[in-house]
Amino acid sequence: MVCSLHVVDKGGFVNKIILNFGLLVFCIAVIVFAQQDISILDIILKSFVVFFAVTMMIGILVLVFIKTINKAAIEKGKKLEDNILGNSENE
């Protein structure tokens, strides 16, 4: 599988990583639940619930992380702009 980063994609690459990780967790959950003595429908249902929960939690975690990074970058940019223009409090 060949992965390439596209500048135009704007976050689609991160979404693919999250979804692929969720699918990996789904497959592992199927294997774990299949080793228990339960019906195939319960295995698929429980695995889907685990997939959905893990994918949503990771998605929210990544969203918060990206928002925090963007906020810090904007504040740093404003501080640098003030220093370059000479509008700092030290003058």
N, C-alpha and C positions, 0 to 999 in steps of 0.2 A: 504494500500500500504506500503510495507516494503522497506526502503531505506538503503543501506549499502555502505560504502566507500571502494573502492578497491584501493590498492596501484598501481596495474598494469594498472588501467584505464587511468591515465595521462590526465586529463582534460575532459574526457567524462561526468563526473558528473556535471561539471559546464555547459557544453553544454546542458545537459538535463534540468537543472534548467532554463536556458535562454529560451529554447524551450517551456517548460511548462508555463513560465510566458507569453511568446508570445501567446500561445494558450488561456490562460486566458483572455488576452487583446482582442483576436479575438472574444471570446464568449461574452464578455462585449460589444464590438463594434456591434456585431450582434443584441444584445438586444436593444442597444441605437438606432441603425439605423432602427430597425423593428418598433419602436414606431413612427417613422416619416412615412409619407404616400408616400413611394416609392416602386418600384418593388423589387421582391426577388433577381433578378439578380444584381441590383444596391446595395442591401444590402450586398450580398456576396462579390461583387467586392470591395466595399469601406472597408469592414471589412478585406479583404485580404491585401489591401494596408496598412491599419493601422497595421495589424499583421507584415507584412514585415518590415515596417519602424521602429516599436518599437523593434523588434527582432534584426535588424541590429544595431540600436543605442546602445542597451544594450550590444550586442556582442562586439562592438568597445570600449565601455566604460570599459568593463571588461578586454579586451585585453590590453588597455593602463594602467589600474590599475595594472594588473599582471606584465607587463613589468617594471613599475616603482618600484614595490616591489622587483623584481629580481635585478634590477640595484642597488638599495640601499643595498640589501643584499650582492651583490658581492663587492661593495665598502667597506662595513663594514668588510667583510671577509678578504679583502686585508689589511685593516688597522690593524686588529687583528693579521694577520700573520706577518706583519712587526714588530709589538710590541713584539710578541713572539720570533721572530728570532733576535731581537735587531737591526733592520735596520731602526729604527725611526729617525726622525730629531733631537730629543732631545739629542742624544748621541754624 
